[in-house]
Amino acid sequence: MESQVRGGTRWKRFAVVMVPSVAATAAIGVALAQGALAASFSVSGQSFKVTAKELNGTGFSQYGAIDSGYTLDGKKTAHPVAVSAFKSASITDMCQSVVTPDIPLLGSVSLTLKAGGGGTPVQAENLYIDVEDLEANATFYNIDIGVAAKDANKGPGISKGDQANPYGFAQQADSAKLTDVKQTAWATTAGTFKLSGLKMSVSKGVKECY
């Protein structure tokens, strides 16, 4: 079975988790050993944007969850997210950006990371992405929609520490291909995350991937 999805989704309703996300990195440029941290950490007060020309993933699953964390002024908060998981993923021309606002004397400061160009894609294993917003063209292979989250066994399973209902809605597929990806995410974890051709820059002003 093959299914295609095109267009954008605004995650204003937690029940809508029908679009898969693309890989990013929560701790920029750092591989998280064996995925031990998963989503058990508190997310920061800054979401980040990611673009990619193409993502090819195997062992895909997706379920709804809640990311607990803080605002930039230290107040506790929570974000409804769609967690997209891949056993393995290859990402071409990845760009990630995060903007820190209101820094004294500087204003906004942007951190931008680029990797996976030059013919050598980014490689990730046991990848989890907590997505708030996504636009992409997507093709799924052998997809199952409406599986109980605990029974979505084509992917790596519910991440340790995730605030997710194991009996809630999930979907899964043997593999997925996404192109022209734009997403906003709150967190990403991976067992390994290999960034080929990594380039990172910090600059004044708002300079995002999209």
Backbone as CSV, one residue per row, in Angstrom:
resi,resn,N_x,N_y,N_z,CA_x,CA_y,CA_z,C_x,C_y,C_z
1,MET,0.838,-1.199,0.000,0.000,0.000,0.000,0.861,1.232,0.000
2,GLU,0.486,2.210,-0.785,1.254,3.446,-0.843,0.292,4.605,-0.611
3,SER,0.682,5.535,0.228,-0.157,6.679,0.532,0.657,7.943,0.387
4,GLN,0.082,8.989,-0.185,0.773,10.250,-0.364,0.055,11.363,0.382
5,VAL,0.845,12.264,0.973,0.309,13.416,1.679,1.045,14.636,1.213
6,ARG,0.340,15.699,0.902,0.972,16.927,0.456,0.315,18.094,1.171
7,GLY,1.136,19.053,1.608,0.572,20.256,2.170,1.020,20.488,3.595
8,GLY,0.383,21.442,4.294,0.815,21.841,5.626,-0.256,21.574,6.659
9,THR,0.161,21.345,7.901,-0.744,21.107,9.009,-0.340,21.980,10.173
10,ARG,-1.276,22.701,10.776,-1.044,23.477,11.989,-1.564,22.653,13.151
11,TRP,-0.678,22.355,14.124,-1.049,21.438,15.189,-1.809,22.178,16.283
12,LYS,-3.002,22.697,15.976,-3.799,23.414,16.957,-4.716,22.463,17.719
13,ARG,-4.908,21.268,17.176,-5.708,20.267,17.858,-4.869,19.020,18.065
14,PHE,-4.738,18.628,19.311,-3.851,17.525,19.662,-4.267,16.218,18.996
15,ALA,-5.568,16.055,18.707,-6.042,14.800,18.135,-5.567,14.588,16.714
16,VAL,-5.142,15.634,16.031,-4.731,15.511,14.642,-3.246,15.190,14.594
17,VAL,-2.919,13.943,14.297,-1.514,13.527,14.235,-1.295,12.666,13.001
18,MET,-1.718,13.156,11.855,-1.712,12.341,10.655,-0.557,12.612,9.710
19,VAL,0.334,13.532,10.050,1.427,13.867,9.140,2.764,13.588,9.808
20,PRO,3.657,12.864,9.165,4.948,12.553,9.773,5.915,13.717,9.698
21,SER,6.928,13.699,10.563,7.899,14.783,10.588,9.237,14.335,10.062
22,VAL,10.189,15.279,10.035,11.524,14.980,9.532,12.533,15.180,10.644
23,ALA,13.694,14.604,10.501,14.684,14.614,11.564,15.293,15.978,11.795
24,ALA,15.608,16.257,13.083,16.382,17.434,13.475,17.296,16.988,14.588
25,THR,17.878,17.928,15.331,18.684,17.547,16.496,18.366,18.469,17.652
26,ALA,18.056,17.904,18.822,17.688,18.718,19.974,18.916,19.390,20.558
27,ALA,19.971,18.635,20.784,21.240,19.212,21.208,22.090,19.300,19.954
28,ILE,22.254,20.505,19.447,22.787,20.690,18.096,24.185,20.096,17.969
29,GLY,24.308,19.222,16.965,25.599,18.619,16.666,26.028,17.510,17.601
30,VAL,25.159,17.109,18.545,25.542,16.103,19.532,24.745,14.826,19.308
31,ALA,25.404,13.689,19.270,24.720,12.398,19.181,24.404,11.919,20.598
32,LEU,23.157,11.506,20.837,22.754,11.030,22.150,22.925,9.516,22.192
33,ALA,23.838,9.049,23.017,24.220,7.635,23.020,23.032,6.738,23.343
34,GLN,22.726,5.836,22.406,21.712,4.790,22.541,20.318,5.316,22.841
35,GLY,20.054,6.582,22.631,18.725,7.132,22.853,18.300,7.093,24.314
36,ALA,19.258,7.067,25.240,18.935,6.853,26.648,18.121,7.998,27.241
37,LEU,18.343,9.226,26.760,17.623,10.366,27.314,16.198,10.433,26.808
38,ALA,15.975,9.958,25.580,14.654,9.984,24.961,14.002,11.343,25.180
39,ALA,12.689,11.369,25.479,12.008,12.638,25.703,11.788,12.877,27.194
40,SER,12.574,12.251,28.043,12.390,12.368,29.481,12.901,13.694,30.026
41,PHE,13.645,14.458,29.205,14.129,15.749,29.666,13.055,16.817,29.481
42,SER,13.193,17.917,30.205,12.281,19.050,30.032,12.747,19.883,28.849
43,VAL,11.826,20.190,27.928,12.226,20.926,26.737,12.427,22.399,27.072
44,SER,13.277,23.052,26.290,13.581,24.459,26.501,12.408,25.331,26.062
45,GLY,12.542,26.622,26.298,11.506,27.564,25.900,11.607,27.999,24.458
46,GLN,12.413,27.309,23.660,12.603,27.672,22.258,12.374,26.470,21.357
47,SER,11.411,26.592,20.451,11.277,25.588,19.399,12.305,25.895,18.321
48,PHE,12.511,24.971,17.384,13.477,25.196,16.322,12.886,24.781,14.979
49,LYS,13.395,25.378,13.920,12.914,25.095,12.574,13.930,24.255,11.810
50,VAL,13.409,23.378,10.964,14.258,22.486,10.185,13.725,22.377,8.765
51,THR,14.624,22.387,7.808,14.265,22.066,6.433,15.154,20.927,5.954
52,ALA,14.675,20.194,4.962,15.460,19.137,4.336,14.967,18.935,2.913
53,LYS,15.886,18.678,2.027,15.506,18.387,0.647,14.818,17.035,0.557
54,GLU,15.347,16.052,1.324,14.767,14.705,1.272,15.110,13.934,2.531
55,LEU,14.145,13.151,3.001,14.376,12.211,4.084,13.848,10.849,3.657
56,ASN,14.681,9.823,3.808,14.278,8.442,3.574,14.435,7.680,4.877
57,GLY,13.318,7.143,5.399,13.363,6.459,6.676,12.749,5.077,6.605
58,THR,13.253,4.169,7.429,12.695,2.822,7.550,12.213,2.611,8.972
59,GLY,11.199,1.751,9.129,10.660,1.490,10.450,10.023,2.717,11.047
60,PHE,8.943,3.224,10.405,8.303,4.486,10.813,7.101,4.230,11.707
61,SER,6.952,5.053,12.751,5.727,5.084,13.552,5.504,6.502,14.048
62,GLN,4.258,6.798,14.420,3.921,8.137,14.909,2.775,8.049,15.906
63,TYR,2.891,8.834,16.991,1.874,8.839,18.033,1.837,10.220,18.687
64,GLY,0.774,10.520,19.416,0.649,11.799,20.102,1.278,11.762,21.483
65,ALA,1.804,12.893,21.927,2.429,12.971,23.252,2.420,14.420,23.735
66,ILE,2.866,14.607,24.953,2.991,15.931,25.568,4.440,16.150,25.961
67,ASP,5.038,17.265,25.525,6.381,17.658,25.954,6.259,18.684,27.077
68,SER,6.742,18.338,28.260,6.765,19.273,29.379,8.068,20.055,29.342
69,GLY,8.000,21.329,29.733,9.213,22.136,29.724,8.999,23.488,30.366
70,TYR,9.735,24.478,29.856,9.726,25.808,30.441,9.582,26.869,29.363
71,THR,9.080,28.024,29.768,9.160,29.205,28.926,10.529,29.829,29.131
72,LEU,10.882,30.829,28.320,12.187,31.463,28.457,12.338,32.234,29.767
73,ASP,11.225,32.548,30.425,11.328,33.208,31.729,11.171,32.227,32.882
74,GLY,11.255,30.920,32.593,11.319,29.919,33.646,10.003,29.347,34.125
75,LYS,8.896,29.728,33.514,7.610,29.171,33.922,7.408,27.792,33.298
76,LYS,6.750,26.910,34.025,6.491,25.582,33.504,5.393,25.638,32.439
77,THR,5.546,24.806,31.416,4.558,24.772,30.341,4.549,23.380,29.719
78,ALA,3.653,23.160,28.777,3.570,21.870,28.086,3.140,22.102,26.648
79,HIS,3.585,21.218,25.746,3.287,21.348,24.326,2.741,20.029,23.781
80,PRO,1.569,20.051,23.141,1.108,18.848,22.447,1.935,18.651,21.185
81,VAL,2.410,17.433,20.946,3.268,17.157,19.798,2.861,15.848,19.132
82,ALA,3.256,15.702,17.887,3.194,14.425,17.191,4.615,13.874,17.154
83,VAL,4.831,12.736,17.796,6.157,12.134,17.837,6.309,11.202,16.639
84,SER,7.254,11.520,15.765,7.558,10.668,14.621,8.845,9.922,14.904
85,ALA,8.819,8.611,14.730,9.967,7.766,15.070,10.399,6.945,13.862
86,PHE,11.723,6.795,13.701,12.296,5.983,12.629,13.361,5.069,13.218
87,LYS,13.388,3.824,12.785,14.500,2.960,13.165,15.799,3.450,12.535
88,SER,15.706,3.940,11.300,16.876,4.538,10.646,16.388,5.579,9.657
89,ALA,17.218,6.597,9.418,16.837,7.670,8.505,18.065,8.260,7.831
90,SER,17.888,8.675,6.591,18.927,9.355,5.809,18.351,10.678,5.341
91,ILE,19.061,11.784,5.626,18.527,13.126,5.371,19.495,13.922,4.502
92,THR,18.978,14.492,3.429,19.790,15.258,2.492,19.529,16.750,2.653
93,ASP,20.613,17.550,2.665,20.516,19.018,2.739,19.651,19.466,3.916
94,MET,20.092,19.150,5.107,19.376,19.539,6.315,19.831,20.908,6.803
95,CYS,18.885,21.725,7.210,19.157,23.025,7.834,18.331,23.116,9.106
96,GLN,18.966,23.536,10.196,18.268,23.748,11.458,18.590,25.136,11.985
97,SER,17.585,25.816,12.497,17.811,27.151,13.048,17.018,27.335,14.329
98,VAL,17.605,28.100,15.259,16.920,28.472,16.484,17.271,29.922,16.781
99,VAL,16.273,30.702,17.177,16.446,32.134,17.435,16.264,32.411,18.919
100,THR,17.252,33.080,19.526,17.154,33.531,20.910,16.831,35.017,20.900
101,PRO,15.658,35.411,21.397,15.248,36.820,21.333,15.712,37.626,22.545
102,ASP,15.671,38.934,22.392,15.795,39.878,23.510,17.073,39.723,24.330
103,ILE,18.196,39.524,23.666,19.476,39.511,24.359,19.940,40.957,24.553
104,PRO,20.298,41.349,25.770,20.714,42.740,26.013,21.824,43.187,25.068
105,LEU,21.676,44.352,24.491,22.616,45.011,23.582,22.676,44.353,22.188
106,LEU,22.146,43.162,22.041,22.224,42.446,20.761,20.877,42.254,20.083
107,GLY,19.818,42.171,20.859,18.519,41.852,20.281,18.413,40.352,20.043
108,SER,17.891,39.967,18.886,17.770,38.546,18.553,19.091,38.012,18.005
109,VAL,19.398,36.761,18.369,20.585,36.077,17.859,20.150,34.727,17.295
110,SER,20.625,34.399,16.104,20.239,33.153,15.445,21.408,32.182,15.373
111,LEU,21.109,30.914,15.668,22.082,29.843,15.480,21.574,28.970,14.339
112,THR,22.415,28.746,13.336,22.040,27.955,12.172,23.020,26.811,11.973
113,LEU,22.484,25.636,11.728,23.285,24.446,11.468,22.892,23.871,10.121
114,LYS,23.903,23.501,9.317,23.648,22.850,8.035,24.507,21.595,7.930
115,ALA,23.937,20.538,7.365,24.659,19.273,7.209,23.960,18.438,6.146
116,GLY,24.643,17.399,5.701,24.031,16.470,4.766,24.046,16.903,3.323
117,GLY,24.839,17.890,2.974,24.996,18.300,1.586,26.229,17.642,0.990
118,GLY,26.556,18.016,-0.218,27.780,17.503,-0.829,27.771,16.029,-1.129
119,GLY,26.587,15.428,-1.232,26.491,14.028,-1.609,26.558,13.034,-0.473
120,THR,26.737,13.505,0.770,26.790,12.606,1.930,25.684,12.984,2.909
121,PRO,24.585,12.251,2.937,23.449,12.598,3.796,23.746,12.458,5.285
122,VAL,22.952,13.115,6.095,22.930,12.886,7.540,22.355,11.490,7.784
123,GLN,22.924,10.766,8.747,22.450,9.433,9.082,22.032,9.386,10.549
124,ALA,20.871,8.762,10.823,20.373,8.666,12.194,19.796,7.283,12.447
125,GLU,19.915,6.842,13.700,19.348,5.567,14.134,18.486,5.802,15.371
126,ASN,17.372,5.060,15.462,16.441,5.195,16.590,16.117,6.667,16.837
127,LEU,15.517,7.260,15.850,15.281,8.701,15.817,13.853,9.041,16.239
128,TYR,13.710,10.006,17.170,12.407,10.487,17.630,12.354,12.000,17.441
129,ILE,11.286,12.511,16.809,11.137,13.932,16.572,9.781,14.398,17.105
130,ASP,9.784,15.377,17.996,8.561,15.897,18.600,8.135,17.140,17.834
131,VAL,7.152,16.977,16.954,6.817,17.983,15.949,5.563,18.768,16.319
132,GLU,5.640,20.073,16.082,4.491,20.956,16.279,3.846,21.335,14.948
133,ASP,4.650,21.447,13.909,4.143,21.943,12.625,4.983,21.353,11.497
134,LEU,4.343,20.955,10.410,5.061,20.320,9.313,4.434,20.609,7.961
135,GLU,5.285,20.842,6.964,4.888,20.861,5.561,5.848,19.958,4.804
136,ALA,5.321,19.080,3.943,6.184,18.167,3.184,5.360,17.443,2.132
137,ASN,6.051,16.852,1.167,5.466,15.848,0.298,5.909,14.499,0.848
138,ALA,4.968,13.571,1.062,5.318,12.328,1.747,4.707,11.116,1.062
139,THR,5.485,10.049,1.006,5.013,8.751,0.514,5.314,7.706,1.560
140,PHE,4.276,6.903,1.936,4.429,5.839,2.922,4.272,4.490,2.219
141,TYR,5.021,3.509,2.685,4.960,2.176,2.103,4.455,1.184,3.151
142,ASN,3.364,0.475,2.801,2.717,-0.473,3.719,2.333,0.220,5.025
143,ILE,1.459,1.195,4.900,1.080,2.012,6.052,-0.152,1.446,6.749
144,ASP,-0.151,1.534,8.081,-1.290,1.174,8.921,-1.691,2.420,9.703
145,ILE,-2.936,2.858,9.565,-3.420,4.064,10.234,-4.481,3.667,11.257
146,GLY,-4.342,4.154,12.474,-5.301,3.856,13.519,-4.884,2.747,14.459
147,VAL,-3.597,2.411,14.459,-3.070,1.382,15.364,-2.985,1.941,16.790
148,ALA,-3.215,1.109,17.803,-2.944,1.531,19.177,-1.448,1.784,19.325
149,ALA,-1.090,2.866,19.990,0.316,3.275,20.051,1.230,2.159,20.554
150,LYS,0.783,1.392,21.541,1.622,0.338,22.101,1.859,-0.804,21.123
151,ASP,1.000,-0.915,20.109,1.113,-2.004,19.133,1.764,-1.559,17.825
152,ALA,2.235,-0.333,17.745,2.919,0.151,16.537,4.351,-0.381,16.562
153,ASN,4.539,-1.587,16.024,5.822,-2.283,16.163,6.717,-2.204,14.935
154,LYS,6.307,-1.472,13.904,7.188,-1.311,12.745,8.301,-0.303,13.039
155,GLY,8.024,0.649,13.929,9.013,1.630,14.339,9.724,1.197,15.604
156,PRO,10.492,2.090,16.229,11.262,1.742,17.436,10.448,1.707,18.716
157,GLY,9.121,1.973,18.647,8.286,1.937,19.843,8.192,3.271,20.538
158,ILE,7.309,3.365,21.541,7.151,4.601,22.307,8.446,4.894,23.052
159,SER,8.929,6.115,22.941,10.191,6.493,23.557,10.091,6.492,25.073
160,LYS,11.177,6.085,25.728,11.226,6.090,27.181,10.983,7.507,27.709
161,GLY,10.090,7.617,28.672,9.830,8.905,29.279,8.766,9.723,28.587
162,ASP,8.299,9.300,27.414,7.267,10.057,26.711,5.953,10.035,27.480
163,GLN,5.299,11.188,27.552,3.969,11.262,28.124,2.975,10.971,27.001
164,ALA,2.726,9.694,26.760,1.881,9.258,25.652,0.928,8.177,26.141
165,ASN,-0.280,8.174,25.611,-1.264,7.149,25.946,-0.996,5.912,25.094
166,PRO,-0.603,4.795,25.692,-0.280,3.608,24.899,-1.477,3.045,24.142
167,TYR,-2.691,3.453,24.524,-3.895,2.975,23.853,-4.440,3.996,22.856
168,GLY,-3.728,5.095,22.707,-4.167,6.158,21.814,-3.814,5.893,20.362
169,PHE,-4.233,6.805,19.501,-4.038,6.698,18.056,-2.564,6.685,17.664
170,ALA,-2.238,5.828,16.704,-0.895,5.812,16.125,-0.998,5.355,14.677
171,GLN,0.061,5.582,13.928,0.176,5.041,12.582,1.591,4.539,12.372
172,GLN,1.769,3.632,11.411,3.080,3.049,11.183,3.217,2.646,9.720
173,ALA,4.471,2.517,9.277,4.748,2.097,7.909,6.105,1.417,7.854
174,ASP,6.267,0.553,6.855,7.569,-0.089,6.673,8.653,0.943,6.385
175,SER,8.298,1.951,5.568,9.253,3.006,5.234,8.500,4.246,4.790
176,ALA,9.208,5.366,4.720,8.598,6.633,4.321,9.629,7.488,3.590
177,LYS,9.144,8.256,2.628,9.989,9.205,1.907,9.333,10.571,1.958
178,LEU,10.075,11.580,2.436,9.581,12.945,2.514,10.500,13.859,1.726
179,THR,9.921,14.789,0.977,10.711,15.751,0.219,10.206,17.161,0.495
180,ASP,11.089,18.147,0.269,10.750,19.562,0.461,10.135,19.792,1.838
181,VAL,10.865,19.419,2.856,10.353,19.416,4.229,10.600,20.752,4.922
182,LYS,9.574,21.218,5.620,9.674,22.365,6.519,8.950,21.980,7.804
183,GLN,9.639,22.138,8.946,8.988,21.752,10.191,9.442,22.614,11.354
184,THR,8.571,22.664,12.369,8.908,23.260,13.661,8.806,22.161,14.708
185,ALA,9.819,22.022,15.541,9.858,20.939,16.525,10.308,21.464,17.884
186,TRP,10.006,20.690,18.921,10.420,21.040,20.284,11.574,20.187,20.781
187,ALA,11.710,18.984,20.239,12.792,18.109,20.701,13.049,17.018,19.687
188,THR,14.282,16.513,19.698,14.658,15.345,18.916,15.688,14.551,19.702
189,THR,15.556,13.238,19.697,16.576,12.381,20.277,16.908,11.274,19.272
190,ALA,18.098,10.725,19.401,18.525,9.649,18.508,19.570,8.795,19.196
191,GLY,19.592,7.508,18.840,20.653,6.649,19.337,21.988,7.086,18.777
192,THR,22.041,7.332,17.475,23.212,7.933,16.824,22.717,8.970,15.833
193,PHE,23.513,10.014,15.644,23.149,11.094,14.727,24.449,11.581,14.083
194,LYS,24.684,11.161,12.847,25.928,11.477,12.161,25.711,12.625,11.191
195,LEU,26.356,13.766,11.468,26.189,14.980,10.679,27.385,15.159,9.756
196,SER,27.224,14.780,8.514,28.303,14.910,7.532,28.340,16.330,6.978
197,GLY,29.546,16.892,6.876,29.692,18.243,6.343,29.059,19.306,7.220
198,LEU,29.169,19.139,8.531,28.534,20.062,9.472,29.100,21.476,9.374
199,LYS,28.198,22.458,9.286,28.560,23.872,9.330,27.601,24.572,10.279
200,MET,28.152,25.316,11.251,27.332,25.999,12.236,27.744,27.459,12.320
201,SER,26.769,28.348,12.418,27.072,29.779,12.505,26.133,30.455,13.479
202,VAL,26.612,31.513,14.113,25.828,32.347,15.030,25.877,33.767,14.503
203,SER,24.712,34.401,14.389,24.660,35.747,13.816,23.559,36.569,14.465
204,LYS,23.695,37.892,14.390,22.681,38.794,14.902,21.453,38.769,13.990
205,GLY,20.307,39.037,14.596,19.072,39.109,13.826,18.376,37.775,13.702
206,VAL,17.225,37.801,13.041,16.432,36.593,12.835,16.777,35.998,11.479
207,LYS,17.505,34.892,11.480,17.913,34.229,10.243,17.581,32.747,10.383
208,GLU,16.396,32.401,9.873,15.892,31.045,10.021,15.980,30.258,8.716
209,CYS,15.846,28.950,8.822,15.918,28.091,7.639,14.744,28.324,6.696
210,TYR,13.619,28.785,7.246,12.462,29.165,6.424,11.588,30.133,7.183
